[in-house]
Amino acid sequence: MRQRYRLYRRKVGGRYYLHDDLTGKQVSLGTTDRATAVRLFHSKNESVRQPAVNLQIARAYLAASDPQIATRNWQFVMDEMVKLKRDATQHRWQTAIKDRAYDSIRHLPVLETRPEQFLRVLETGTVSTNVYLRRLHNFALDMTWLPWPVIVKRQWPEIQFKEKRAITWEEHAAIVAREQNPERKAFYQLAWHLGAAQADLAALEAGNIDWEHHVISFARKKTGSIAIMRFEEDMATILHTLPSAGPLFPYLRGVRSGDRATEFHQRCVGLGIKGVSLHSYRYAWAERAKTAGYPERFAQEALGHNSKAMARAYSRKAQVELPALGEYERQRKLFSEVKALEPAAQAVGA
């Protein structure tokens, strides 16, 4: 039987190469030692002639370093992944791995997984399936439970999220005007002013409010980052209607995120509002901030984002009307002149 690979050595440098007669490609063996090169050469040709036998040999080598590698399945990977998560993130993972699309691979040994088996899962699943399967796959790779990728990065089907949009002021005003429950009404009003995630908003306590400096701060449940925002009189008026000690939203704090989302959706349906959710308040806040010229670093701090990329994603649909450069220069000059006159005005007043 004719061999697929041929071995040769380059005169310059003395490095050994393999020539693939099937594809015509040359690959460096990374060595100038003939004995090593010959051994690699024979291994490559053997792998082509006896792929099944060589797979068993590879498994034997892997099993020597990891006895469980032959029996470890994807359900095990899922369970281990969930153990690493906390709070709301852990709950999301527990829900995600119940996806029926994973049933075909749950008890499939990780080492025996073929690309087409992953593709079948992705075909029967949703966007969420794609997102979480990628994470499980990368986790297994990082833990060396997978010796090589099942699907290389560039071959994963593209994740196509549904269109998301911000809630408009008119839609928000209609929801608030119709809401009869004082706690829910205040919750929606604060969502407009703060742009906070619903779980963070529901967990707010009176201790998060600094009345002396008109600042509200809290740690984001998802990332642990601190969100800090100064509030105005409009928001202060809303805060004064809430408890002065303990949780600001005693009822909503004990409700699951999914139930809060369902209640909000019911109100939207009643008003004929489509395409928005509680998360749309975050998009609305970011778009308002960008339209108003709010510095990006301030928006990033207020939204509690760890990366500028995330803040930009939230404000990508903002409509910004840029002033003429000359007008902007005149405004800056006028502002500087007013600031320069302040000390003199204060002296006269004294």
C-alpha positions as CSV (number, residue, x, y, z in Angstrom):
1,M,0.0,0.0,0.0
2,R,1.3,3.4,-1.0
3,Q,2.2,5.7,1.9
4,R,0.4,9.1,2.1
5,Y,3.3,11.0,3.6
6,R,6.9,11.4,2.5
7,L,9.8,12.5,4.6
8,Y,12.4,14.9,3.5
9,R,15.0,17.2,5.0
10,R,15.7,20.8,3.9
11,K,19.3,21.8,3.2
12,V,18.9,25.2,4.9
13,G,18.6,24.6,8.6
14,G,18.5,20.8,8.3
15,R,14.9,20.6,9.6
16,Y,12.7,17.6,8.7
17,Y,9.4,18.0,6.9
18,L,6.5,15.8,5.8
19,H,4.9,16.0,2.4
20,D,1.3,15.1,2.1
21,D,0.7,13.4,-1.3
22,L,-3.1,13.8,-0.9
23,T,-3.2,17.6,-0.3
24,G,0.3,18.6,-1.5
25,K,1.0,20.4,1.8
26,Q,4.4,20.3,3.6
27,V,4.5,20.4,7.4
28,S,7.5,20.9,9.6
29,L,8.2,18.2,12.1
30,G,10.1,20.7,14.3
31,T,13.2,18.6,14.6
32,T,16.6,18.1,13.0
33,D,17.1,14.7,14.6
34,R,16.6,11.9,12.1
35,A,15.5,9.2,14.6
36,T,12.7,11.5,15.9
37,A,11.7,12.5,12.4
38,V,11.5,8.9,11.3
39,R,9.3,7.9,14.3
40,L,6.9,10.8,13.6
41,F,6.9,9.9,9.9
42,H,5.8,6.3,10.6
43,S,3.2,7.4,13.1
44,K,1.5,9.7,10.6
45,N,1.3,6.9,8.0
46,E,0.1,4.4,10.6
47,S,-2.6,6.8,11.6
48,V,-3.9,6.8,8.1
49,R,-3.8,3.0,7.6
50,Q,-5.3,2.0,10.9
51,P,-7.4,4.9,12.3
52,A,-9.5,2.7,14.5
53,V,-6.5,0.9,16.1
54,N,-4.7,4.1,16.6
55,L,-7.7,5.7,18.3
56,Q,-7.7,2.8,20.8
57,I,-4.0,3.3,21.4
58,A,-4.6,7.0,22.0
59,R,-7.3,6.2,24.5
60,A,-5.0,3.8,26.3
61,Y,-2.3,6.5,26.7
62,L,-4.9,9.0,27.9
63,A,-6.5,6.5,30.3
64,A,-3.1,6.0,31.9
65,S,-3.0,9.6,33.0
66,D,-6.8,10.0,33.6
67,P,-8.6,6.8,34.6
68,Q,-12.1,8.4,34.2
69,I,-11.5,9.8,30.7
70,A,-13.2,6.8,29.0
71,T,-16.4,7.0,31.1
72,R,-16.8,10.8,31.8
73,N,-19.9,12.0,30.0
74,W,-21.4,15.4,29.3
75,Q,-23.9,15.2,32.2
76,F,-20.8,15.1,34.5
77,V,-19.4,18.2,32.8
78,M,-22.8,20.0,33.2
79,D,-22.9,19.1,36.9
80,E,-19.4,20.2,37.6
81,M,-20.0,23.5,35.7
82,V,-23.1,24.2,37.9
83,K,-21.1,23.7,41.1
84,L,-18.8,26.6,40.2
85,K,-21.6,29.1,39.9
86,R,-23.4,31.0,42.6
87,D,-26.7,32.6,43.3
88,A,-28.7,33.8,40.2
89,T,-26.0,32.6,37.8
90,Q,-26.2,29.1,39.3
91,H,-30.0,29.1,38.9
92,R,-29.7,30.1,35.3
93,W,-27.3,27.2,34.7
94,Q,-29.5,24.7,36.5
95,T,-32.3,25.8,34.1
96,A,-30.2,25.8,31.0
97,I,-28.9,22.2,31.4
98,K,-32.4,20.9,31.5
99,D,-32.8,21.8,27.9
100,R,-34.1,18.7,26.0
101,A,-31.7,19.4,23.1
102,Y,-28.9,18.0,25.3
103,D,-30.6,14.7,25.9
104,S,-28.8,13.0,23.0
105,I,-25.3,13.7,24.5
106,R,-26.0,13.6,28.2
107,H,-24.7,10.1,28.6
108,L,-22.3,10.2,25.7
109,P,-18.6,9.8,26.8
110,V,-16.8,13.1,26.3
111,L,-13.9,11.5,24.6
112,E,-16.1,9.8,22.0
113,T,-18.0,12.9,20.9
114,R,-18.1,13.6,17.2
115,P,-18.7,17.0,15.6
116,E,-22.0,15.9,13.9
117,Q,-23.4,15.0,17.4
118,F,-22.9,18.5,18.5
119,L,-24.4,19.8,15.3
120,R,-27.5,17.8,15.9
121,V,-27.9,19.3,19.3
122,L,-27.5,22.8,17.9
123,E,-30.1,22.0,15.2
124,T,-32.8,21.0,17.7
125,G,-31.9,23.6,20.3
126,T,-32.3,27.4,20.5
127,V,-29.9,30.3,20.8
128,S,-29.5,29.5,24.5
129,T,-28.5,25.9,23.6
130,N,-25.7,27.3,21.4
131,V,-24.4,29.7,24.1
132,Y,-24.3,27.1,26.9
133,L,-23.0,24.3,24.8
134,R,-20.0,26.5,23.8
135,R,-19.3,27.2,27.4
136,L,-19.5,23.5,28.4
137,H,-17.2,22.6,25.5
138,N,-14.6,25.2,26.4
139,F,-14.9,24.2,30.1
140,A,-14.2,20.5,29.2
141,L,-11.2,21.7,27.1
142,D,-9.8,23.8,29.9
143,M,-10.1,20.9,32.4
144,T,-8.3,18.6,29.8
145,W,-11.3,16.3,29.8
146,L,-11.3,16.9,26.0
147,P,-7.9,16.4,24.4
148,W,-8.9,18.4,21.3
149,P,-11.9,20.6,20.3
150,V,-15.0,18.8,19.1
151,I,-15.8,21.7,16.8
152,V,-13.1,24.3,16.1
153,K,-14.0,27.9,17.1
154,R,-14.5,29.2,13.5
155,Q,-16.9,26.3,12.7
156,W,-19.4,26.9,15.5
157,P,-22.8,28.2,14.1
158,E,-23.1,31.9,14.6
159,I,-25.2,33.0,17.6
160,Q,-28.2,35.1,16.3
161,F,-29.9,36.8,19.2
162,K,-33.5,38.2,18.8
163,E,-33.7,41.9,18.3
164,K,-33.7,43.8,21.6
165,R,-34.8,47.4,22.1
166,A,-35.2,50.0,24.8
167,I,-38.5,50.9,26.3
168,T,-39.7,54.4,25.3
169,W,-40.7,57.1,27.7
170,E,-44.3,56.9,26.3
171,E,-44.5,53.2,27.0
172,H,-43.0,53.6,30.4
173,A,-45.4,56.4,31.3
174,A,-48.4,54.3,30.2
175,I,-47.3,51.3,32.3
176,V,-46.7,53.5,35.4
177,A,-50.0,55.3,34.9
178,R,-52.0,52.0,34.8
179,E,-50.2,50.3,37.7
180,Q,-52.3,50.3,40.9
181,N,-49.8,48.5,43.1
182,P,-47.6,51.2,44.8
183,E,-44.6,48.9,45.2
184,R,-44.6,47.8,41.5
185,K,-45.1,51.3,40.4
186,A,-42.1,52.5,42.3
187,F,-40.1,49.6,41.0
188,Y,-40.8,50.5,37.4
189,Q,-40.1,54.2,38.1
190,L,-36.7,53.4,39.7
191,A,-35.9,51.1,36.8
192,W,-36.3,54.1,34.4
193,H,-34.1,56.3,36.6
194,L,-31.4,53.7,37.5
195,G,-31.3,51.4,34.5
196,A,-30.4,48.6,37.0
197,A,-31.0,44.9,36.3
198,Q,-34.2,43.7,37.8
199,A,-32.5,41.4,40.4
200,D,-30.3,44.2,41.6
201,L,-33.2,46.6,41.8
202,A,-35.4,44.2,43.7
203,A,-32.5,43.6,46.2
204,L,-32.0,47.3,47.1
205,E,-32.2,48.2,50.8
206,A,-32.5,51.5,52.6
207,G,-28.8,51.2,53.5
208,N,-27.9,51.5,49.8
209,I,-29.0,55.1,49.8
210,D,-26.7,57.9,51.0
211,W,-29.1,60.8,51.6
212,E,-26.4,63.2,52.6
213,H,-24.7,63.0,49.2
214,H,-27.7,61.9,47.2
215,V,-25.9,58.7,46.1
216,I,-27.3,55.2,45.6
217,S,-24.8,52.3,45.3
218,F,-25.0,48.5,45.2
219,A,-23.0,45.4,44.2
220,R,-24.3,43.7,41.0
221,K,-25.3,40.2,41.6
222,K,-24.1,39.0,38.2
223,T,-20.6,40.4,38.2
224,G,-20.0,41.6,41.8
225,S,-18.9,45.0,40.4
226,I,-20.1,48.1,42.2
227,A,-22.7,50.4,40.6
228,I,-22.7,54.0,41.9
229,M,-25.2,56.8,40.9
230,R,-26.1,60.2,42.1
231,F,-29.8,60.9,42.1
232,E,-31.9,64.0,41.6
233,E,-35.1,65.3,43.2
234,D,-37.4,63.3,40.9
235,M,-35.8,60.0,42.0
236,A,-35.6,61.3,45.6
237,T,-39.4,61.8,45.6
238,I,-39.8,58.1,44.6
239,L,-37.4,56.9,47.2
240,H,-39.2,58.8,50.0
241,T,-42.3,56.7,49.3
242,L,-40.4,53.5,50.0
243,P,-39.5,51.9,53.4
244,S,-36.8,53.9,55.3
245,A,-35.3,50.7,56.8
246,G,-34.7,47.2,55.4
247,P,-35.6,46.2,51.8
248,L,-37.1,48.9,49.6
249,F,-39.3,46.2,47.8
250,P,-40.2,43.6,50.4
251,Y,-42.6,41.7,48.2
252,L,-40.7,41.9,44.9
253,R,-37.5,40.9,46.6
254,G,-38.9,37.5,47.4
255,V,-40.3,36.9,43.9
256,R,-38.3,34.9,41.3
257,S,-36.9,36.9,38.4
258,G,-39.0,34.9,36.0
259,D,-42.2,35.8,37.9
260,R,-41.3,39.6,38.0
261,A,-40.7,39.4,34.3
262,T,-44.1,37.6,33.7
263,E,-45.9,40.3,35.7
264,F,-44.3,43.0,33.7
265,H,-45.1,41.2,30.4
266,Q,-48.8,41.0,31.4
267,R,-48.9,44.7,31.9
268,C,-47.3,45.2,28.5
269,V,-49.8,42.9,26.8
270,G,-52.7,44.8,28.5
271,L,-51.4,48.0,26.9
272,G,-50.5,46.5,23.5
273,I,-46.8,47.1,24.1
274,K,-44.6,44.6,22.2
275,G,-40.9,43.8,22.1
276,V,-39.9,45.0,25.6
277,S,-39.0,43.4,28.9
278,L,-37.7,44.6,32.3
279,H,-34.2,44.4,30.8
280,S,-35.3,47.0,28.2
281,Y,-34.9,49.6,31.0
282,R,-31.2,49.1,30.9
283,Y,-31.1,49.7,27.1
284,A,-33.3,52.8,27.6
285,W,-31.0,54.2,30.3
286,A,-27.8,53.6,28.2
287,E,-29.4,55.2,25.1
288,R,-30.6,58.2,27.0
289,A,-27.1,58.6,28.5
290,K,-25.4,58.5,25.1
291,T,-28.0,60.9,23.5
292,A,-27.4,63.4,26.3
293,G,-23.7,63.3,25.9
294,Y,-23.1,61.5,29.2
295,P,-19.4,60.5,29.4
296,E,-19.0,56.8,28.6
297,R,-16.9,56.1,31.7
298,F,-19.7,57.5,33.9
299,A,-22.3,55.4,32.1
300,Q,-20.1,52.3,32.5
301,E,-19.8,53.0,36.2
302,A,-23.5,53.6,36.6
303,L,-24.5,50.5,34.7
304,G,-22.0,48.4,36.7
305,H,-20.3,47.1,33.5
306,N,-16.8,45.7,33.7
307,S,-16.1,46.4,30.0
308,K,-16.6,49.3,27.6
309,A,-17.7,46.9,25.0
310,M,-20.8,45.9,27.0
311,A,-21.8,49.6,27.7
312,R,-21.4,50.3,23.9
313,A,-23.6,47.3,23.1
314,Y,-26.4,48.8,25.3
315,S,-26.3,52.2,23.7
316,R,-25.7,51.2,20.0
317,K,-29.2,52.4,18.9
318,A,-29.0,55.8,20.5
319,Q,-29.7,58.7,18.1
320,V,-27.2,61.4,18.7
321,E,-27.4,64.8,17.1
322,L,-23.9,66.3,16.9
323,P,-23.6,70.1,17.3
324,A,-21.6,72.1,14.8
325,L,-18.0,72.4,15.9
326,G,-18.2,76.2,15.9
327,E,-21.3,76.2,18.1
328,Y,-19.7,73.7,20.5
329,E,-16.5,76.0,20.7
330,R,-18.7,79.0,21.5
331,Q,-20.5,77.1,24.2
332,R,-17.2,76.0,25.7
333,K,-15.8,79.6,25.6
334,L,-19.0,80.9,27.3
335,F,-18.8,78.3,30.0
336,S,-15.1,79.2,30.6
337,E,-16.0,82.9,30.9
338,V,-18.8,82.3,33.4
339,K,-16.5,80.1,35.5
340,A,-13.9,82.9,35.5
341,L,-16.4,85.5,36.8
342,E,-17.6,83.3,39.7
343,P,-14.9,84.4,42.2
344,A,-15.6,88.1,41.5
345,A,-19.4,87.5,41.9
346,Q,-18.8,85.7,45.2
347,A,-16.6,88.6,46.5
348,V,-19.3,91.1,45.7
349,G,-22.0,89.0,47.4
350,A,-19.8,88.8,50.5
